[in-house]
Amino acid sequence: MSAVLTLTPPATWRDWQAIVEGLIARQVPPAAVTWADRDAAPDLFGGDPAGTVTAPAVPANGAVPVPTVRTWPADFVREARAVMRHRDPRRWHLLYRIAWRLAGDDPGAMANPVDADVRRLQQWTLQVRRDVHKMHAFVRFRKVETTDGSVYVAFYRPDHLILPVVQSFFVERFGDMRWSILTPDGSLHYDGAICRSGPPTTRAAAPEGDALELLWRTYYGAIFNPARTNLSAMRREMPTRHWDLLPETRDIARLVAAAPARTSTMVESRSDAMSARLFVPDTVSLRALREASSRCTGCDLYRNATHTVFGKGTRRAAVMLVGEQPGDEEDRSGEPFVGPAGRVLKAALEDAGVSRADLYVTNAVKHFKHEPRGKWRIHKKPDAAEVRACRPWLEAEIRSVMPKVIVCLGATAAQALLGPQARVGTSSAPVPSPWASSTLVTYHPSAVLRAPDDEAREEMRARLVRDLALARDLAASDH
């Protein structure tokens, strides 16, 4: 029966490697080893590394095998170095168990992503790396005046034993000042030239606040983005256990409460900055409007567009169709609804008994928004600010044509004219609007093309045909 060995865990990869290779040379299985963490952790910061076997297993013939220096898999070395800093005392047994397998009959263990040991190793690696990232982000120095000048002191509570890992980061980042980082596991003290390790301490040893803290809180309030406020994500990225160490957290409740009002102000400000209004001439001439639209730079969409795609149709059309934005073929030709969606619309108009020559057809946005993918240009939905920026052109078209009926093809067009609450509902009934005697909201032809199956496609197409026929009848009525 194998002897039970009690090891004091090592502090460095080299120490651990020497111990483990000695155990493997003696053929000591993982179940025969008990690993014991030290109560304190001075070995993490230098000094004499521990790692001696207190009850070595010696073969019956008395010969002690010489440890073999192994070349361990690179992914195991990388993750083992991180996991050595994990606080869970089971880490040493896990590392030795995997090393035993790699050195024995399972050399490819690290390549198996569903292996229980490998998964645990990867999980603990991520936890340590995340803790390192958090310490980089959340250490807050406070200025202390001494007889030798200013020193910046911070207290922090890491989740894992990572102080040696972060030392080089803080020396590089704050190399032009003297500082100390105090933790319950140990401390780092940098004098501007050399960084030395020290004993653990408590928060009581750290200062409470300084003038720099007020400056930092002011800066944090200035960069706080109310439009991106997400409390769940904030707590995930800035765990609440660290909040009492972060001066800016005192302001979070106030900043979150003010976020809706600040967001509205930002939206209004962006709307003012992005607008076609300065480019729209004071005229009802469609020709003059079309010519002026070709010079519009009211939003950034013009930068990647080939043409401004203005509306097209008869000057006094009783029915105006409003889509979302031009597509790829429309952008290249400068004409609305000539691509795949245009062909669906043409067929629907024919089935509804409506002549396109009697209509005015346009879009809420006049430039093609897209992203390149290889040789293709993939449609991207315009955002609310871009729709608002382009609305002066749509308003000018409506003033010029003065249609009796407006048909909004899709939600973007509906929201451009009826507000953000507008949706493509189940009803074909006209909705109130200041733009025409009757306003309808129906499916965009491209939505018909994207239908998930043939049955849904037929239902959506039938609705589109029905609404186009309704628009024709409403335009012909005397109301």
Secondary structure, 3 states (H helix, E strand, C coil): CCCCEEECCCCCHHHHHHHHHHHHHCCCCHHHEEECCCCCCHHHHCCCCCCCECCCCCCCCCCCCCCCCCCCCHHHHHHHHHHCCCCCCCHHHHHHHHHHHHHCCCCCHHHCCCCHHHHHHHHHHHHHHHHHHHHHHHCCCEEEEECCEEEEEEECCCCCCCHHHHHHHHHHHCCCCCEEEEECCEEEEECCCCEEEECCCCHHHCCCCCHHHHHHHHHHHHHCCHHHCCHHHHHHHCCHHHHHHCHHHHHHHHHHHCHHHHHHHHHHHHHHHCCCHHHCCCCCCHHHHHHHHCCCCCCHHHHHCCCCCCCEECCCCCEEEEECCCCHHHHHHCCCCCCHHHHHHHHHHHHHCCCHHHEEEEECCCCCCEEEECCEEEECCCCHHHHHHHHHHHHHHHHHHCCCEEEEECHHHHHHHHCCCCCCCCCCCCECCCCCCEEEEECCHHHHHCCCCHHHHHHHHHHHHHHHHHHHHHHHCCC
